[in-house]
Amino acid sequence: MSGQGRVAVVTGASSGIGAATARRLGADGWTVVLVARRADRLAAVADDVAAAGGRAIVEPLDAADGPAVDTMAARVLDVAGPPDALVNSAGAGVWRWMEDTSHDELATMLGAPFLAAWNVTHAFLPALLARGAGVVVHVGSPASVAPWPGATGYTTARWALRGLHEALRQDLAGTGVRSCHVLFGEVTSDYFLANPDSHAHIPRVGRLIPTITPERAARVIVRTLARPRPQVFDPPMLAALQVANRLSPRLVALVARRTGRRRGT
Ligand SMILES: NC(=O)c1ccc[n+]([C@@H]2O[C@H](COP(=O)([O-])OP(=O)(O)OC[C@H]3O[C@@H](n4cnc5c(N)ncnc54)[C@H](OP(=O)(O)O)[C@@H]3O)[C@@H](O)[C@H]2O)c1
């Protein structure tokens, strides 16, 4: 889909899936609003977007901060008009047992993805509703389908994101605005560098699912913007997890437990 004249707000645009999505949208001619906390990283992505033929608007902020997001949205509506797409890809969170999780760590992982997605969608939704069009993509995790052990806060935050998507789907029926939950297996981003002591705890059963690149994740997101669907899995075999979980949630939970982290590790 040509993005000429189209506007997307992408959170988590300084790294990984969000950055790759911003670059891809730029190459398709979109105006991309880049949201994340690290201004220097956003500036580098903005250069890539511009070099690819798109237009970038850099908005360095903590997307968990509701008033800051409201101020950003007012600026964006003023200079670029109502967005056609919101891509909620900001996310963080170390994988810890509940008893090892500090208050600050929980606040960080609820802050993004959940609060960030809430704040950005909340800030732009009136404009999308007024126009009767728009696609909101939430970047989610298989942990929101079937939890695994030792990642309590991470999993809770991803269920909150999924809950936001499901609630929006209900609210938005018949409005022309679509909410999409896009779930990826492992992606070769900096996520596990930014959230140390997490990668080692992917359940062994997860090795059956091929790892994808941020660029591939971006292609899936951009495809979803063109053809919105409520739920998208990539790799597609991840959808089997959902089917298995519907058929036998106890078996899926058992496999995740048996191949996952043991207490004390
Ligand atoms: N990587 C995977 O294997 C994988 C698989 C499935 C799902 N996911 C999900 O995809 C999402 C994106 O992950 P990724 O792989 O792209 O990780 P990443 O490379 O670490 O990128 C995370 C992005 O989120 C931004 N961010 C974090 N907290 C923020 C906040 N409070 N406000 C604004 N921006 C914030 C970070 O930027 P700043 O630090 O500059 O703010 C960064 O741009 C996460 O929710 C993750 O759980 C990842």
The ligand as a Gaussian input file, in Angstrom:
#p B3LYP/6-31G(d) Opt

LIG

0 1
 N       12.030000      -9.470000      20.682000
 C       11.199000     -10.483000      20.805000
 O       11.618000     -11.673000      20.795000
 C        9.723000     -10.228000      20.924000
 C        8.818000     -11.267000      20.667000
 C        7.438000     -11.041000      20.814000
 C        6.999000      -9.808000      21.243000
 N        7.896000      -8.831000      21.487000
 C        7.390000      -7.561000      22.007000
 O        7.591000      -6.532000      21.083000
 C        7.741000      -5.294000      21.760000
 C        8.942000      -4.574000      21.158000
 O       10.079000      -5.366000      21.385000
 P       11.422000      -5.295000      20.519000
 O       11.822000      -6.702000      20.251000
 O       11.306000      -4.336000      19.428000
 O       12.394000      -4.747000      21.685000
 P       13.486000      -3.572000      21.720000
 O       14.393000      -3.673000      20.548000
 O       14.076000      -3.623000      23.100000
 O       12.598000      -2.245000      21.550000
 C       11.752000      -1.796000      22.564000
 C       11.358000      -0.383000      22.240000
 O       10.426000       0.089000      23.204000
 C       10.812000       1.401000      23.598000
 N       10.279000       1.679000      24.921000
 C       10.380000       0.918000      26.039000
 N        9.764000       1.520000      27.061000
 C        9.268000       2.696000      26.586000
 C        8.539000       3.759000      27.159000
 N        8.196000       3.743000      28.461000
 N        8.183000       4.806000      26.385000
 C        8.538000       4.834000      25.077000
 N        9.220000       3.844000      24.475000
 C        9.592000       2.787000      25.225000
 C       12.343000       1.360000      23.535000
 O       12.883000       2.642000      23.332000
 P       13.568000       3.587000      24.444000
 O       14.371000       2.716000      25.345000
 O       14.393000       4.521000      23.587000
 O       12.428000       4.270000      25.120000
 C       12.530000       0.582000      22.240000
 O       12.415000       1.441000      21.135000
 C        7.890000      -5.637000      23.252000
 O        6.699000      -5.396000      23.954000
 C        8.172000      -7.134000      23.246000
 O        7.675000      -7.810000      24.384000
 C        9.243000      -8.984000      21.324000

